[in-house]
Amino acid sequence: MTAVTLAGPRRLILAGALVTVSGLAVAATAPIVGTGVAERIESQQSAGGLLVVAGWALLAFGIHRFGRER
C-alpha cells in the first residue's frame, strides 16, 4: 500500500487550481468601470485573465500527465 503524495501530476493539478482561483480573485476585485482609474481597472482585469489562462494550462498539462501515468 502506498501513501498518496503530492508528486508529479497531482502537484500540477493543485498548482493549476490555485493559480486559476487566484486569477479569478484578482479579476473579480477590480473596480467597476467608471468608479476608478481606467488604466488600473484594465490592467487588473488583464492580469487576472492571464493568471486564469496560466492556471488552465497547468491544469490541462497535469491532467494529461495524470492520464498518461495510469
PDB file with one MODEL, atoms N, CA, C and O in Angstrom:
MODEL        1
ATOM      1  N   MET A   1       0.848  -1.175   0.000  1.00  0.00           N
ATOM      2  CA  MET A   1       0.000   0.000   0.000  1.00  0.00           C
ATOM      3  C   MET A   1       0.895   1.240   0.000  1.00  0.00           C
ATOM      4  O   MET A   1       1.852   1.324   0.770  1.00  0.00           O
ATOM      5  N   THR A   2       0.579   2.189  -0.861  1.00  0.00           N
ATOM      6  CA  THR A   2       1.388   3.406  -0.939  1.00  0.00           C
ATOM      7  C   THR A   2       0.597   4.599  -0.434  1.00  0.00           C
ATOM      8  O   THR A   2      -0.625   4.664  -0.566  1.00  0.00           O
ATOM      9  N   ALA A   3       1.307   5.514   0.132  1.00  0.00           N
ATOM     10  CA  ALA A   3       0.679   6.747   0.623  1.00  0.00           C
ATOM     11  C   ALA A   3       0.485   7.707  -0.540  1.00  0.00           C
ATOM     12  O   ALA A   3       1.307   7.757  -1.455  1.00  0.00           O
ATOM     13  N   VAL A   4      -0.586   8.459  -0.502  1.00  0.00           N
ATOM     14  CA  VAL A   4      -0.854   9.451  -1.535  1.00  0.00           C
ATOM     15  C   VAL A   4       0.048  10.655  -1.280  1.00  0.00           C
ATOM     16  O   VAL A   4       0.012  11.256  -0.206  1.00  0.00           O
ATOM     17  N   THR A   5       0.848  10.993  -2.269  1.00  0.00           N
ATOM     18  CA  THR A   5       1.744  12.140  -2.140  1.00  0.00           C
ATOM     19  C   THR A   5       1.400  13.157  -3.214  1.00  0.00           C
ATOM     20  O   THR A   5       0.788  12.830  -4.231  1.00  0.00           O
ATOM     21  N   LEU A   6       1.795  14.369  -2.976  1.00  0.00           N
ATOM     22  CA  LEU A   6       1.587  15.434  -3.955  1.00  0.00           C
ATOM     23  C   LEU A   6       2.812  15.513  -4.855  1.00  0.00           C
ATOM     24  O   LEU A   6       3.574  16.479  -4.800  1.00  0.00           O
ATOM     25  N   ALA A   7       2.991  14.506  -5.672  1.00  0.00           N
ATOM     26  CA  ALA A   7       4.138  14.470  -6.570  1.00  0.00           C
ATOM     27  C   ALA A   7       3.660  14.411  -8.004  1.00  0.00           C
ATOM     28  O   ALA A   7       2.601  13.855  -8.295  1.00  0.00           O
ATOM     29  N   GLY A   8       4.436  14.977  -8.888  1.00  0.00           N
ATOM     30  CA  GLY A   8       4.165  14.896 -10.313  1.00  0.00           C
ATOM     31  C   GLY A   8       2.874  15.554 -10.741  1.00  0.00           C
ATOM     32  O   GLY A   8       2.650  16.735 -10.474  1.00  0.00           O
ATOM     33  N   PRO A   9       2.007  14.776 -11.418  1.00  0.00           N
ATOM     34  CA  PRO A   9       0.789  15.347 -11.985  1.00  0.00           C
ATOM     35  C   PRO A   9      -0.164  15.932 -10.939  1.00  0.00           C
ATOM     36  O   PRO A   9      -0.831  16.935 -11.193  1.00  0.00           O
ATOM     37  N   ARG A  10      -0.222  15.312  -9.787  1.00  0.00           N
ATOM     38  CA  ARG A  10      -1.117  15.831  -8.737  1.00  0.00           C
ATOM     39  C   ARG A  10      -0.692  17.231  -8.310  1.00  0.00           C
ATOM     40  O   ARG A  10      -1.533  18.089  -8.042  1.00  0.00           O
ATOM     41  N   ARG A  11       0.593  17.450  -8.249  1.00  0.00           N
ATOM     42  CA  ARG A  11       1.112  18.775  -7.885  1.00  0.00           C
ATOM     43  C   ARG A  11       0.761  19.798  -8.960  1.00  0.00           C
ATOM     44  O   ARG A  11       0.423  20.939  -8.645  1.00  0.00           O
ATOM     45  N   LEU A  12       0.839  19.394 -10.229  1.00  0.00           N
ATOM     46  CA  LEU A  12       0.470  20.310 -11.318  1.00  0.00           C
ATOM     47  C   LEU A  12      -1.015  20.644 -11.278  1.00  0.00           C
ATOM     48  O   LEU A  12      -1.400  21.791 -11.501  1.00  0.00           O
ATOM     49  N   ILE A  13      -1.847  19.650 -10.998  1.00  0.00           N
ATOM     50  CA  ILE A  13      -3.289  19.891 -10.916  1.00  0.00           C
ATOM     51  C   ILE A  13      -3.601  20.847  -9.769  1.00  0.00           C
ATOM     52  O   ILE A  13      -4.403  21.768  -9.925  1.00  0.00           O
ATOM     53  N   LEU A  14      -2.973  20.629  -8.626  1.00  0.00           N
ATOM     54  CA  LEU A  14      -3.181  21.518  -7.479  1.00  0.00           C
ATOM     55  C   LEU A  14      -2.696  22.932  -7.789  1.00  0.00           C
ATOM     56  O   LEU A  14      -3.380  23.908  -7.483  1.00  0.00           O
ATOM     57  N   ALA A  15      -1.526  23.036  -8.392  1.00  0.00           N
ATOM     58  CA  ALA A  15      -0.984  24.357  -8.735  1.00  0.00           C
ATOM     59  C   ALA A  15      -1.894  25.055  -9.747  1.00  0.00           C
ATOM     60  O   ALA A  15      -2.137  26.256  -9.629  1.00  0.00           O
ATOM     61  N   GLY A  16      -2.395  24.323 -10.732  1.00  0.00           N
ATOM     62  CA  GLY A  16      -3.292  24.907 -11.719  1.00  0.00           C
ATOM     63  C   GLY A  16      -4.573  25.415 -11.092  1.00  0.00           C
ATOM     64  O   GLY A  16      -5.064  26.487 -11.446  1.00  0.00           O
ATOM     65  N   ALA A  17      -5.114  24.646 -10.160  1.00  0.00           N
ATOM     66  CA  ALA A  17      -6.338  25.081  -9.480  1.00  0.00           C
ATOM     67  C   ALA A  17      -6.087  26.340  -8.656  1.00  0.00           C
ATOM     68  O   ALA A  17      -6.905  27.261  -8.659  1.00  0.00           O
ATOM     69  N   LEU A  18      -4.959  26.380  -7.953  1.00  0.00           N
ATOM     70  CA  LEU A  18      -4.652  27.550  -7.123  1.00  0.00           C
ATOM     71  C   LEU A  18      -4.386  28.796  -7.967  1.00  0.00           C
ATOM     72  O   LEU A  18      -4.821  29.891  -7.611  1.00  0.00           O
ATOM     73  N   VAL A  19      -3.677  28.634  -9.075  1.00  0.00           N
ATOM     74  CA  VAL A  19      -3.403  29.782  -9.951  1.00  0.00           C
ATOM     75  C   VAL A  19      -4.700  30.283 -10.578  1.00  0.00           C
ATOM     76  O   VAL A  19      -4.901  31.491 -10.704  1.00  0.00           O
ATOM     77  N   THR A  20      -5.586  29.360 -10.974  1.00  0.00           N
ATOM     78  CA  THR A  20      -6.870  29.747 -11.548  1.00  0.00           C
ATOM     79  C   THR A  20      -7.708  30.523 -10.541  1.00  0.00           C
ATOM     80  O   THR A  20      -8.286  31.558 -10.873  1.00  0.00           O
ATOM     81  N   VAL A  21      -7.772  30.028  -9.321  1.00  0.00           N
ATOM     82  CA  VAL A  21      -8.555  30.709  -8.282  1.00  0.00           C
ATOM     83  C   VAL A  21      -7.968  32.085  -7.982  1.00  0.00           C
ATOM     84  O   VAL A  21      -8.711  33.049  -7.799  1.00  0.00           O
ATOM     85  N   SER A  22      -6.652  32.183  -7.929  1.00  0.00           N
ATOM     86  CA  SER A  22      -6.050  33.485  -7.646  1.00  0.00           C
ATOM     87  C   SER A  22      -6.302  34.457  -8.803  1.00  0.00           C
ATOM     88  O   SER A  22      -6.513  35.647  -8.568  1.00  0.00           O
ATOM     89  N   GLY A  23      -6.283  33.973 -10.036  1.00  0.00           N
ATOM     90  CA  GLY A  23      -6.592  34.830 -11.180  1.00  0.00           C
ATOM     91  C   GLY A  23      -8.026  35.326 -11.148  1.00  0.00           C
ATOM     92  O   GLY A  23      -8.299  36.488 -11.450  1.00  0.00           O
ATOM     93  N   LEU A  24      -8.941  34.435 -10.778  1.00  0.00           N
ATOM     94  CA  LEU A  24     -10.334  34.850 -10.648  1.00  0.00           C
ATOM     95  C   LEU A  24     -10.497  35.890  -9.542  1.00  0.00           C
ATOM     96  O   LEU A  24     -11.275  36.834  -9.681  1.00  0.00           O
ATOM     97  N   ALA A  25      -9.765  35.715  -8.448  1.00  0.00           N
ATOM     98  CA  ALA A  25      -9.847  36.675  -7.341  1.00  0.00           C
ATOM     99  C   ALA A  25      -9.308  38.040  -7.758  1.00  0.00           C
ATOM    100  O   ALA A  25      -9.890  39.068  -7.413  1.00  0.00           O
ATOM    101  N   VAL A  26      -8.207  38.056  -8.492  1.00  0.00           N
ATOM    102  CA  VAL A  26      -7.628  39.324  -8.941  1.00  0.00           C
ATOM    103  C   VAL A  26      -8.588  40.040  -9.885  1.00  0.00           C
ATOM    104  O   VAL A  26      -8.814  41.243  -9.750  1.00  0.00           O
ATOM    105  N   ALA A  27      -9.151  39.303 -10.836  1.00  0.00           N
ATOM    106  CA  ALA A  27     -10.067  39.921 -11.799  1.00  0.00           C
ATOM    107  C   ALA A  27     -11.369  40.359 -11.130  1.00  0.00           C
ATOM    108  O   ALA A  27     -11.935  41.391 -11.489  1.00  0.00           O
ATOM    109  N   ALA A  28     -11.836  39.588 -10.173  1.00  0.00           N
ATOM    110  CA  ALA A  28     -13.110  39.902  -9.521  1.00  0.00           C
ATOM    111  C   ALA A  28     -13.019  41.109  -8.600  1.00  0.00           C
ATOM    112  O   ALA A  28     -14.026  41.772  -8.352  1.00  0.00           O
ATOM    113  N   THR A  29     -11.836  41.403  -8.093  1.00  0.00           N
ATOM    114  CA  THR A  29     -11.697  42.527  -7.173  1.00  0.00           C
ATOM    115  C   THR A  29     -11.342  43.830  -7.891  1.00  0.00           C
ATOM    116  O   THR A  29     -11.088  44.845  -7.243  1.00  0.00           O
ATOM    117  N   ALA A  30     -11.322  43.806  -9.220  1.00  0.00           N
ATOM    118  CA  ALA A  30     -11.074  45.039  -9.970  1.00  0.00           C
ATOM    119  C   ALA A  30     -12.257  45.991  -9.763  1.00  0.00           C
ATOM    120  O   ALA A  30     -13.404  45.549  -9.690  1.00  0.00           O
ATOM    121  N   PRO A  31     -11.984  47.275  -9.670  1.00  0.00           N
ATOM    122  CA  PRO A  31     -13.079  48.233  -9.501  1.00  0.00           C
ATOM    123  C   PRO A  31     -14.038  48.191 -10.693  1.00  0.00           C
ATOM    124  O   PRO A  31     -13.665  47.779 -11.791  1.00  0.00           O
ATOM    125  N   ILE A  32     -15.242  48.612 -10.465  1.00  0.00           N
ATOM    126  CA  ILE A  32     -16.248  48.663 -11.520  1.00  0.00           C
ATOM    127  C   ILE A  32     -15.879  49.795 -12.474  1.00  0.00           C
ATOM    128  O   ILE A  32     -15.416  50.855 -12.052  1.00  0.00           O
ATOM    129  N   VAL A  33     -16.090  49.554 -13.754  1.00  0.00           N
ATOM    130  CA  VAL A  33     -15.774  50.562 -14.767  1.00  0.00           C
ATOM    131  C   VAL A  33     -16.533  51.853 -14.441  1.00  0.00           C
ATOM    132  O   VAL A  33     -17.741  51.836 -14.205  1.00  0.00           O
ATOM    133  N   GLY A  34     -15.815  52.950 -14.434  1.00  0.00           N
ATOM    134  CA  GLY A  34     -16.416  54.250 -14.143  1.00  0.00           C
ATOM    135  C   GLY A  34     -16.209  54.700 -12.704  1.00  0.00           C
ATOM    136  O   GLY A  34     -16.500  55.847 -12.365  1.00  0.00           O
ATOM    137  N   THR A  35     -15.704  53.796 -11.847  1.00  0.00           N
ATOM    138  CA  THR A  35     -15.503  54.177 -10.452  1.00  0.00           C
ATOM    139  C   THR A  35     -14.035  54.346 -10.094  1.00  0.00           C
ATOM    140  O   THR A  35     -13.712  54.775  -8.986  1.00  0.00           O
ATOM    141  N   GLY A  36     -13.161  54.021 -11.003  1.00  0.00           N
ATOM    142  CA  GLY A  36     -11.734  54.137 -10.715  1.00  0.00           C
ATOM    143  C   GLY A  36     -10.981  54.541 -11.956  1.00  0.00           C
ATOM    144  O   GLY A  36     -11.573  54.840 -12.994  1.00  0.00           O
ATOM    145  N   VAL A  37      -9.681  54.547 -11.839  1.00  0.00           N
ATOM    146  CA  VAL A  37      -8.815  54.896 -12.958  1.00  0.00           C
ATOM    147  C   VAL A  37      -8.895  53.778 -13.999  1.00  0.00           C
ATOM    148  O   VAL A  37      -8.696  52.608 -13.672  1.00  0.00           O
ATOM    149  N   ALA A  38      -9.181  54.131 -15.228  1.00  0.00           N
ATOM    150  CA  ALA A  38      -9.410  53.140 -16.291  1.00  0.00           C
ATOM    151  C   ALA A  38      -8.198  52.239 -16.521  1.00  0.00           C
ATOM    152  O   ALA A  38      -8.349  51.043 -16.769  1.00  0.00           O
ATOM    153  N   GLU A  39      -6.994  52.814 -16.439  1.00  0.00           N
ATOM    154  CA  GLU A  39      -5.789  52.017 -16.670  1.00  0.00           C
ATOM    155  C   GLU A  39      -5.627  50.938 -15.601  1.00  0.00           C
ATOM    156  O   GLU A  39      -5.216  49.814 -15.892  1.00  0.00           O
ATOM    157  N   ARG A  40      -5.953  51.295 -14.369  1.00  0.00           N
ATOM    158  CA  ARG A  40      -5.837  50.332 -13.265  1.00  0.00           C
ATOM    159  C   ARG A  40      -6.847  49.207 -13.435  1.00  0.00           C
ATOM    160  O   ARG A  40      -6.526  48.038 -13.225  1.00  0.00           O
ATOM    161  N   ILE A  41      -8.058  49.562 -13.813  1.00  0.00           N
ATOM    162  CA  ILE A  41      -9.102  48.557 -13.993  1.00  0.00           C
ATOM    163  C   ILE A  41      -8.700  47.587 -15.094  1.00  0.00           C
ATOM    164  O   ILE A  41      -8.774  46.371 -14.917  1.00  0.00           O
ATOM    165  N   GLU A  42      -8.277  48.125 -16.225  1.00  0.00           N
ATOM    166  CA  GLU A  42      -7.907  47.286 -17.363  1.00  0.00           C
ATOM    167  C   GLU A  42      -6.713  46.399 -17.037  1.00  0.00           C
ATOM    168  O   GLU A  42      -6.703  45.216 -17.375  1.00  0.00           O
ATOM    169  N   SER A  43      -5.712  46.968 -16.382  1.00  0.00           N
ATOM    170  CA  SER A  43      -4.516  46.173 -16.066  1.00  0.00           C
ATOM    171  C   SER A  43      -4.827  45.084 -15.043  1.00  0.00           C
ATOM    172  O   SER A  43      -4.285  43.982 -15.136  1.00  0.00           O
ATOM    173  N   GLN A  44      -5.685  45.371 -14.074  1.00  0.00           N
ATOM    174  CA  GLN A  44      -6.022  44.362 -13.069  1.00  0.00           C
ATOM    175  C   GLN A  44      -6.848  43.238 -13.695  1.00  0.00           C
ATOM    176  O   GLN A  44      -6.632  42.068 -13.383  1.00  0.00           O
ATOM    177  N   GLN A  45      -7.780  43.577 -14.564  1.00  0.00           N
ATOM    178  CA  GLN A  45      -8.572  42.547 -15.231  1.00  0.00           C
ATOM    179  C   GLN A  45      -7.707  41.722 -16.183  1.00  0.00           C
ATOM    180  O   GLN A  45      -7.893  40.511 -16.301  1.00  0.00           O
ATOM    181  N   SER A  46      -6.771  42.370 -16.857  1.00  0.00           N
ATOM    182  CA  SER A  46      -5.871  41.645 -17.759  1.00  0.00           C
ATOM    183  C   SER A  46      -4.957  40.707 -16.989  1.00  0.00           C
ATOM    184  O   SER A  46      -4.743  39.569 -17.407  1.00  0.00           O
ATOM    185  N   ALA A  47      -4.417  41.171 -15.870  1.00  0.00           N
ATOM    186  CA  ALA A  47      -3.558  40.316 -15.052  1.00  0.00           C
ATOM    187  C   ALA A  47      -4.333  39.114 -14.523  1.00  0.00           C
ATOM    188  O   ALA A  47      -3.825  37.993 -14.522  1.00  0.00           O
ATOM    189  N   GLY A  48      -5.548  39.348 -14.079  1.00  0.00           N
ATOM    190  CA  GLY A  48      -6.379  38.239 -13.614  1.00  0.00           C
ATOM    191  C   GLY A  48      -6.670  37.255 -14.727  1.00  0.00           C
ATOM    192  O   GLY A  48      -6.642  36.044 -14.509  1.00  0.00           O
ATOM    193  N   GLY A  49      -6.948  37.758 -15.912  1.00  0.00           N
ATOM    194  CA  GLY A  49      -7.201  36.882 -17.055  1.00  0.00           C
ATOM    195  C   GLY A  49      -5.992  36.057 -17.434  1.00  0.00           C
ATOM    196  O   GLY A  49      -6.125  34.878 -17.766  1.00  0.00           O
ATOM    197  N   LEU A  50      -4.811  36.660 -17.390  1.00  0.00           N
ATOM    198  CA  LEU A  50      -3.590  35.913 -17.689  1.00  0.00           C
ATOM    199  C   LEU A  50      -3.339  34.815 -16.657  1.00  0.00           C
ATOM    200  O   LEU A  50      -2.904  33.717 -17.003  1.00  0.00           O
ATOM    201  N   LEU A  51      -3.614  35.119 -15.392  1.00  0.00           N
ATOM    202  CA  LEU A  51      -3.462  34.092 -14.359  1.00  0.00           C
ATOM    203  C   LEU A  51      -4.446  32.946 -14.569  1.00  0.00           C
ATOM    204  O   LEU A  51      -4.092  31.783 -14.370  1.00  0.00           O
ATOM    205  N   VAL A  52      -5.651  33.255 -14.960  1.00  0.00           N
ATOM    206  CA  VAL A  52      -6.650  32.205 -15.214  1.00  0.00           C
ATOM    207  C   VAL A  52      -6.191  31.309 -16.365  1.00  0.00           C
ATOM    208  O   VAL A  52      -6.271  30.085 -16.266  1.00  0.00           O
ATOM    209  N   VAL A  53      -5.712  31.910 -17.448  1.00  0.00           N
ATOM    210  CA  VAL A  53      -5.255  31.117 -18.589  1.00  0.00           C
ATOM    211  C   VAL A  53      -4.037  30.274 -18.217  1.00  0.00           C
ATOM    212  O   VAL A  53      -3.928  29.121 -18.636  1.00  0.00           O
ATOM    213  N   ALA A  54      -3.127  30.841 -17.438  1.00  0.00           N
ATOM    214  CA  ALA A  54      -1.967  30.070 -16.987  1.00  0.00           C
ATOM    215  C   ALA A  54      -2.407  28.910 -16.093  1.00  0.00           C
ATOM    216  O   ALA A  54      -1.855  27.813 -16.182  1.00  0.00           O
ATOM    217  N   GLY A  55      -3.382  29.147 -15.246  1.00  0.00           N
ATOM    218  CA  GLY A  55      -3.905  28.078 -14.397  1.00  0.00           C
ATOM    219  C   GLY A  55      -4.549  26.975 -15.205  1.00  0.00           C
ATOM    220  O   GLY A  55      -4.385  25.795 -14.897  1.00  0.00           O
ATOM    221  N   TRP A  56      -5.287  27.357 -16.249  1.00  0.00           N
ATOM    222  CA  TRP A  56      -5.902  26.348 -17.123  1.00  0.00           C
ATOM    223  C   TRP A  56      -4.832  25.509 -17.818  1.00  0.00           C
ATOM    224  O   TRP A  56      -4.981  24.296 -17.970  1.00  0.00           O
ATOM    225  N   ALA A  57      -3.756  26.167 -18.236  1.00  0.00           N
ATOM    226  CA  ALA A  57      -2.668  25.438 -18.902  1.00  0.00           C
ATOM    227  C   ALA A  57      -2.033  24.428 -17.944  1.00  0.00           C
ATOM    228  O   ALA A  57      -1.761  23.288 -18.322  1.00  0.00           O
ATOM    229  N   LEU A  58      -1.802  24.853 -16.706  1.00  0.00           N
ATOM    230  CA  LEU A  58      -1.252  23.927 -15.707  1.00  0.00           C
ATOM    231  C   LEU A  58      -2.209  22.775 -15.441  1.00  0.00           C
ATOM    232  O   LEU A  58      -1.788  21.624 -15.335  1.00  0.00           O
ATOM    233  N   LEU A  59      -3.496  23.085 -15.332  1.00  0.00           N
ATOM    234  CA  LEU A  59      -4.496  22.033 -15.133  1.00  0.00           C
ATOM    235  C   LEU A  59      -4.498  21.045 -16.297  1.00  0.00           C
ATOM    236  O   LEU A  59      -4.508  19.833 -16.083  1.00  0.00           O
ATOM    237  N   ALA A  60      -4.489  21.548 -17.502  1.00  0.00           N
ATOM    238  CA  ALA A  60      -4.519  20.674 -18.675  1.00  0.00           C
ATOM    239  C   ALA A  60      -3.285  19.787 -18.731  1.00  0.00           C
ATOM    240  O   ALA A  60      -3.388  18.592 -19.009  1.00  0.00           O
ATOM    241  N   PHE A  61      -2.122  20.365 -18.470  1.00  0.00           N
ATOM    242  CA  PHE A  61      -0.889  19.581 -18.503  1.00  0.00           C
ATOM    243  C   PHE A  61      -0.874  18.550 -17.379  1.00  0.00           C
ATOM    244  O   PHE A  61      -0.455  17.412 -17.588  1.00  0.00           O
ATOM    245  N   GLY A  62      -1.328  18.940 -16.189  1.00  0.00           N
ATOM    246  CA  GLY A  62      -1.384  17.996 -15.075  1.00  0.00           C
ATOM    247  C   GLY A  62      -2.357  16.861 -15.332  1.00  0.00           C
ATOM    248  O   GLY A  62      -2.057  15.708 -15.020  1.00  0.00           O
ATOM    249  N   ILE A  63      -3.519  17.167 -15.897  1.00  0.00           N
ATOM    250  CA  ILE A  63      -4.497  16.125 -16.216  1.00  0.00           C
ATOM    251  C   ILE A  63      -3.941  15.200 -17.294  1.00  0.00           C
ATOM    252  O   ILE A  63      -4.132  13.985 -17.230  1.00  0.00           O
ATOM    253  N   HIS A  64      -3.258  15.765 -18.277  1.00  0.00           N
ATOM    254  CA  HIS A  64      -2.646  14.963 -19.331  1.00  0.00           C
ATOM    255  C   HIS A  64      -1.615  13.995 -18.742  1.00  0.00           C
ATOM    256  O   HIS A  64      -1.614  12.806 -19.062  1.00  0.00           O
ATOM    257  N   ARG A  65      -0.745  14.514 -17.885  1.00  0.00           N
ATOM    258  CA  ARG A  65       0.285  13.658 -17.280  1.00  0.00           C
ATOM    259  C   ARG A  65      -0.335  12.630 -16.342  1.00  0.00           C
ATOM    260  O   ARG A  65       0.141  11.498 -16.258  1.00  0.00           O
ATOM    261  N   PHE A  66      -1.389  13.016 -15.642  1.00  0.00           N
ATOM    262  CA  PHE A  66      -2.074  12.088 -14.735  1.00  0.00           C
ATOM    263  C   PHE A  66      -2.677  10.927 -15.532  1.00  0.00           C
ATOM    264  O   PHE A  66      -2.592   9.773 -15.113  1.00  0.00           O
ATOM    265  N   GLY A  67      -3.278  11.232 -16.669  1.00  0.00           N
ATOM    266  CA  GLY A  67      -3.863  10.199 -17.512  1.00  0.00           C
ATOM    267  C   GLY A  67      -2.808   9.287 -18.113  1.00  0.00           C
ATOM    268  O   GLY A  67      -3.029   8.083 -18.246  1.00  0.00           O
ATOM    269  N   ARG A  68      -1.663   9.850 -18.478  1.00  0.00           N
ATOM    270  CA  ARG A  68      -0.589   9.042 -19.066  1.00  0.00           C
ATOM    271  C   ARG A  68       0.098   8.175 -18.024  1.00  0.00           C
ATOM    272  O   ARG A  68       0.676   7.140 -18.355  1.00  0.00           O
ATOM    273  N   GLU A  69       0.037   8.592 -16.774  1.00  0.00           N
ATOM    274  CA  GLU A  69       0.687   7.860 -15.681  1.00  0.00           C
ATOM    275  C   GLU A  69      -0.027   6.543 -15.386  1.00  0.00           C
ATOM    276  O   GLU A  69       0.605   5.551 -15.024  1.00  0.00           O
ATOM    277  N   ARG A  70      -1.321   6.545 -15.542  1.00  0.00           N
ATOM    278  CA  ARG A  70      -2.133   5.370 -15.188  1.00  0.00           C
ATOM    279  C   ARG A  70      -1.980   4.290 -16.174  1.00  0.00           C
ATOM    280  O   ARG A  70      -2.592   3.231 -16.030  1.00  0.00           O
TER     281      ARG A  70
ENDMDL
END
